[in-house]
Amino acid sequence: MLVMALLALPFALAMVGTAWVRIMNLALLYVMLALGLNIVVGYAGLLDLGYIAFFAIGAYVWALLASPHFGLHWPFWAILPIGAGMAGLFGIVLGAPTLRLRGDYLAIVTLGFGEIVRIFLNNLSAPVNLTNGPKGITRIDGLNLAGWQFGRTDHWLGLVVSPPLKYYYALLALLLVVVVACARLERSRIGRAWAAIREDELAAQSVGIRTRNLKLLAFAFGAAFGGIAGGMFAAIQGFISPESFVLHESVMVVAMVVLGGMGHIPGVMLGAMLLALAPEFLRYTVTPAQLALFGRVLVEPEVLRMLIFGLALVGMMRWRPEGLWPSGVRRRELHRELHRESA
């Protein structure tokens, strides 16, 4: 039933408006990002506030290799692995100097890394124009699979298949691969070693776990998934600029992982979908007449949307800190901590 609902969903949304199909596509991209960050935060217990940098790297790799900017128009099956590899390499570059850091110190370093990447993308337009600076890169090639152009509207079995509909199914298939990969990693020896590092790094070292290598591996895997999502983002949008990869986006992805339930794949997916779709739902449902109930202080719809959004997050962290759909391990950990504090 779930599979049939997912396959039929874009056609139901298209009846309301194509914009909702585009919103759903962005939500699927956020789910991929959240699953990638979940490897670093949920599995290995390493707080990363600069994760959006890997999303940017994957997007710019696609843009540079599939646009008139350098006159290159490589196929997607070559660009996606390169984007994932470049993002994974930068993940190792970020992880190497932070191996001894944890908690707030690690968060500060990763936050700085995300800002450094964005600033570099914003300024690498001279003396050699690599990224076109703040103007961004335009006319990026879309996905082309076996001669089927995803950026073109087609007719199939009497149905109008628009570009957003095509990208929805491409993203759904790619997301399935990411989910399977994350599940296999979680159940593997590497996943169990990450869990040991998250619980007690010194104890993990004492039983022979190479924490240094496994931390770097967590950063690399998480960054690679972010790079894949970034490449698809560039293909869908057809235009990217450094303003798409600001700190706010990193914070949103971290909130998705925490809200859904760190370390639990279904929970992370739920948190990502809720935080990606809730602001857009409020954008379409909150009217100026409803704003009048709040007086003259909240005169902008965006203010009310963010107020509701923030209150919901605060309430969740206050009454359900383990997340909406936590794993059993995470729930037991928090309960033990609460009992210890109360004692």
C-alpha distance (Angstrom), angle and dihedral (degrees) to the residues before:
residue distance angle dihedral
M1 . . .
L2 3.79 . .
V3 3.80 91.6 .
M4 3.80 92.2 50.1
A5 3.81 90.9 47.8
L6 3.81 91.9 51.6
L7 3.81 91.6 48.5
A8 3.82 93.1 48.9
L9 3.81 96.4 40.3
P10 3.83 98.8 87.9
F11 3.81 92.5 52.5
A12 3.81 90.2 51.4
L13 3.81 90.3 48.4
A14 3.82 91.4 47.0
M15 3.80 88.7 60.9
V16 3.81 88.4 60.9
G17 3.79 94.3 42.0
T18 3.79 141.1 -54.4
A19 3.80 88.6 -113.0
W20 3.80 90.2 72.2
V21 3.80 91.2 55.1
R22 3.81 88.8 53.3
I23 3.79 89.8 49.0
M24 3.80 90.3 51.2
N25 3.82 89.8 51.0
L26 3.80 90.3 54.0
A27 3.80 89.0 47.6
L28 3.82 89.8 55.1
L29 3.81 89.2 51.3
Y30 3.80 89.3 52.5
V31 3.80 89.6 50.7
M32 3.82 89.4 55.5
L33 3.79 90.5 48.6
A34 3.79 92.2 48.7
L35 3.80 91.9 49.6
G36 3.80 90.1 51.1
L37 3.80 92.6 49.3
N38 3.81 89.4 45.7
I39 3.81 88.3 66.8
V40 3.81 90.0 59.3
V41 3.82 99.8 35.7
G42 3.79 104.2 25.6
Y43 3.82 102.3 34.9
A44 3.82 103.3 30.0
G45 3.82 98.6 25.6
L46 3.83 95.0 -128.2
L47 3.81 115.3 141.7
D48 3.82 110.9 -135.2
L49 3.81 118.3 -175.2
G50 3.80 95.3 169.2
Y51 3.79 98.4 59.8
I52 3.80 93.6 121.9
A53 3.83 87.6 71.6
F54 3.82 90.3 74.0
F55 3.79 89.6 49.4
A56 3.82 87.3 54.1
I57 3.80 93.0 48.1
G58 3.79 92.2 53.1
A59 3.80 91.3 46.9
Y60 3.80 93.9 50.2
V61 3.80 92.8 46.2
W62 3.80 88.8 56.5
A63 3.81 92.0 43.9
L64 3.81 94.3 50.3
L65 3.80 94.8 45.7
A66 3.81 97.5 41.1
S67 3.80 108.3 40.1
P68 3.81 141.1 67.6
H69 3.83 89.1 -100.7
F70 3.82 91.2 95.1
G71 3.78 95.1 7.6
L72 3.80 91.4 -110.0
H73 3.79 123.4 136.1
W74 3.78 105.1 176.4
P75 3.82 121.6 174.6
F76 3.78 118.8 -99.4
W77 3.82 94.2 -116.4
A78 3.81 88.2 64.4
I79 3.81 97.6 40.0
L80 3.82 99.5 49.0
P81 3.84 95.0 56.3
I82 3.81 90.4 45.4
G83 3.81 90.9 49.9
A84 3.80 91.5 48.0
G85 3.81 90.9 47.0
M86 3.81 93.7 48.7
A87 3.81 91.7 47.9
G88 3.82 90.3 47.5
L89 3.81 90.5 50.2
F90 3.79 90.9 52.2
G91 3.79 88.0 47.3
I92 3.80 88.5 59.6
V93 3.82 89.6 45.9
L94 3.80 88.5 54.9
G95 3.80 94.5 42.9
A96 3.81 98.1 48.0
P97 3.84 98.4 69.6
T98 3.81 93.3 38.3
L99 3.80 99.9 55.4
R100 3.80 93.8 111.6
L101 3.80 95.1 43.2
R102 3.78 126.8 93.8
G103 3.78 138.6 167.3
D104 3.80 118.2 0.3
Y105 3.81 94.8 0.6
L106 3.80 92.3 54.7
A107 3.81 90.2 46.8
I108 3.82 91.4 53.5
V109 3.82 93.5 49.1
T110 3.81 94.1 47.7
L111 3.80 90.7 45.8
G112 3.80 88.8 54.5
F113 3.81 91.0 49.0
G114 3.80 91.4 54.8
E115 3.80 91.5 51.1
I116 3.82 92.0 46.2
V117 3.80 91.5 55.0
R118 3.82 92.0 48.7
I119 3.82 92.2 48.4
F120 3.79 91.6 48.8
L121 3.81 91.0 50.7
N122 3.79 88.3 49.9
N123 3.80 93.9 52.6
L124 3.80 106.9 33.4
S125 3.80 92.9 99.9
A126 3.82 97.6 97.7
P127 2.98 145.0 89.6
V128 3.83 83.3 -0.8
N129 3.78 115.2 21.8
L130 3.80 102.8 -130.6
T131 3.80 103.3 148.8
N132 3.84 103.0 14.4
G133 3.80 87.9 -120.8
P134 3.81 120.1 -120.6
K135 3.82 91.2 -14.1
G136 3.78 89.8 72.2
I137 3.79 128.6 -154.4
T138 3.79 120.5 -65.5
R139 3.81 137.6 -169.0
I140 3.80 92.6 37.8
D141 3.78 114.2 178.8
G142 3.76 116.5 -107.8
L143 3.77 127.1 -138.5
N144 3.79 115.3 -62.0
L145 3.80 115.7 -171.0
A146 3.81 118.4 -178.0
G147 3.80 90.9 -28.6
W148 3.81 93.1 -48.2
Q149 3.80 107.7 128.5
F150 3.80 110.7 -145.2
G151 3.79 91.7 -164.4
R152 3.80 93.5 61.5
T153 3.81 129.6 79.0
D154 3.81 113.0 -119.3
H155 3.78 137.4 177.7
W156 3.78 119.5 -125.3
L157 3.82 124.7 176.9
G158 3.78 89.8 -17.4
L159 3.81 93.0 -52.4
V160 3.78 125.5 117.9
V161 3.80 106.5 -124.4
S162 3.80 108.5 -162.7
P163 3.83 125.2 -167.3
P164 3.83 93.2 -101.3
L165 3.81 89.8 54.3
K166 3.80 91.7 51.1
Y167 3.78 92.7 48.0
Y168 3.79 90.7 48.8
Y169 3.80 92.0 62.0
A170 3.81 92.4 41.9
L171 3.81 90.2 52.5
L172 3.80 91.5 45.1
A173 3.81 90.8 54.1
L174 3.79 92.0 46.3
L175 3.80 91.0 47.3
L176 3.80 90.0 53.5
V177 3.82 89.3 55.8
V178 3.82 90.9 49.2
V179 3.82 92.3 48.7
V180 3.82 92.1 50.1
A181 3.82 90.8 47.6
C182 3.82 91.9 49.9
A183 3.81 91.9 47.6
R184 3.80 91.7 50.1
L185 3.80 91.1 48.5
E186 3.80 91.8 49.6
R187 3.81 92.4 53.9
S188 3.80 95.5 41.5
R189 3.81 128.4 93.1
I190 3.79 87.7 -101.7
G191 3.80 91.1 55.3
R192 3.79 92.0 49.8
A193 3.80 89.6 49.1
W194 3.80 90.3 51.5
A195 3.80 89.2 51.9
A196 3.80 89.9 51.6
I197 3.81 90.9 51.3
R198 3.80 90.4 48.7
E199 3.79 92.4 51.9
D200 3.81 99.4 42.9
E201 3.79 122.5 -13.8
L202 3.83 95.0 -167.9
A203 3.79 91.7 51.5
A204 3.81 89.8 48.6
Q205 3.81 90.7 52.9
S206 3.79 91.0 48.7
V207 3.81 92.0 60.0
G208 3.80 93.3 50.2
I209 3.82 102.4 -94.4
R210 3.79 111.1 149.6
T211 3.77 96.9 -133.0
R212 3.81 94.6 179.9
N213 3.80 94.8 58.2
L214 3.78 93.8 41.5
K215 3.79 93.4 50.7
L216 3.79 89.9 52.3
L217 3.80 89.2 47.6
A218 3.82 90.7 53.1
F219 3.80 91.4 51.5
A220 3.81 90.9 46.7
F221 3.81 96.0 49.0
G222 3.80 93.5 44.6
A223 3.79 92.3 47.3
A224 3.83 92.0 48.2
F225 3.81 91.8 56.9
G226 3.81 88.8 48.3
G227 3.80 89.6 52.1
I228 3.81 91.8 52.6
A229 3.81 90.7 51.0
G230 3.81 89.9 48.3
G231 3.78 92.3 53.3
M232 3.80 91.6 52.2
F233 3.81 89.7 47.3
A234 3.81 90.9 56.3
A235 3.81 91.5 47.5
I236 3.80 92.9 50.7
Q237 3.80 97.3 43.4
G238 3.80 98.5 41.2
F239 3.82 87.8 -151.1
I240 3.79 134.0 60.4
S241 3.79 135.1 179.2
P242 3.82 134.1 172.7
E243 3.81 89.9 -99.6
S244 3.80 89.4 73.4
F245 3.81 91.0 65.9
V246 3.79 105.8 53.8
L247 3.82 127.5 144.1
H248 3.80 91.6 -97.6
E249 3.81 89.5 68.2
S250 3.81 92.2 53.7
V251 3.79 91.2 50.2
M252 3.80 90.1 49.7
V253 3.81 92.4 53.8
V254 3.82 91.5 48.6
A255 3.83 89.0 49.8
M256 3.82 89.8 52.0
V257 3.80 91.7 55.1
V258 3.81 94.4 45.2
L259 3.80 95.3 42.7
G260 3.79 94.9 48.3
G261 3.80 96.7 43.6
M262 3.79 125.0 -80.3
G263 3.78 115.2 -110.2
H264 3.82 94.6 12.3
I265 3.80 114.9 105.7
P266 3.85 98.1 -155.8
G267 3.80 90.5 45.4
V268 3.80 93.3 50.0
M269 3.80 90.5 49.3
L270 3.81 90.5 50.0
G271 3.81 92.3 49.1
A272 3.80 91.9 48.5
M273 3.79 93.5 50.1
L274 3.80 93.1 47.4
L275 3.80 95.9 48.3
A276 3.80 92.4 43.2
L277 3.81 95.8 48.1
A278 3.82 102.8 33.0
P279 3.84 96.6 71.4
E280 3.80 90.8 48.2
F281 3.80 91.7 47.2
L282 3.80 89.9 52.1
R283 3.80 89.6 46.9
Y284 3.78 90.5 59.8
T285 3.81 99.2 37.0
V286 3.83 105.1 41.4
T287 3.81 108.3 85.3
P288 3.83 131.6 -169.2
A289 3.83 88.7 -109.7
Q290 3.80 89.9 58.9
L291 3.78 90.3 48.3
A292 3.81 89.6 59.6
L293 3.82 88.3 69.3
F294 3.81 88.6 67.9
G295 3.82 95.3 54.5
R296 3.76 127.6 -129.0
V297 3.80 96.6 -47.5
L298 3.80 95.8 75.9
V299 3.76 101.6 44.5
E300 3.79 99.2 146.3
P301 3.80 121.3 75.6
E302 3.81 90.3 -141.0
V303 3.81 90.3 58.0
L304 3.79 92.3 54.9
R305 3.78 92.5 45.0
M306 3.79 92.6 52.6
L307 3.81 91.0 44.4
I308 3.81 91.9 55.4
F309 3.79 89.9 42.6
G310 3.81 93.3 51.3
L311 3.81 94.4 45.4
A312 3.79 90.2 51.9
L313 3.82 91.3 52.6
V314 3.80 93.0 47.0
G315 3.80 90.7 49.3
M316 3.80 91.8 49.9
M317 3.80 93.6 50.2
R318 3.80 90.4 47.2
W319 3.81 100.6 48.2
R320 3.82 103.2 21.2
P321 3.82 109.2 26.1
E322 3.81 93.1 162.1
G323 3.83 89.8 66.7
L324 3.77 136.1 -110.3
W325 3.80 95.4 -69.2
P326 3.80 109.3 14.9
S327 3.75 127.6 177.1
G328 3.78 117.9 -106.9
V329 3.81 90.9 -111.1
R330 3.80 92.6 53.2
R331 3.81 92.3 48.3
R332 3.80 92.0 51.4
E333 3.81 92.0 47.3
L334 3.80 92.9 54.5
H335 3.78 93.1 44.7
R336 3.80 90.4 52.9
E337 3.81 90.8 49.9
L338 3.81 92.1 49.1
H339 3.81 91.6 49.7
R340 3.79 90.5 48.2
E341 3.82 92.0 51.1
S342 3.80 93.1 46.6
A343 3.80 91.2 49.7
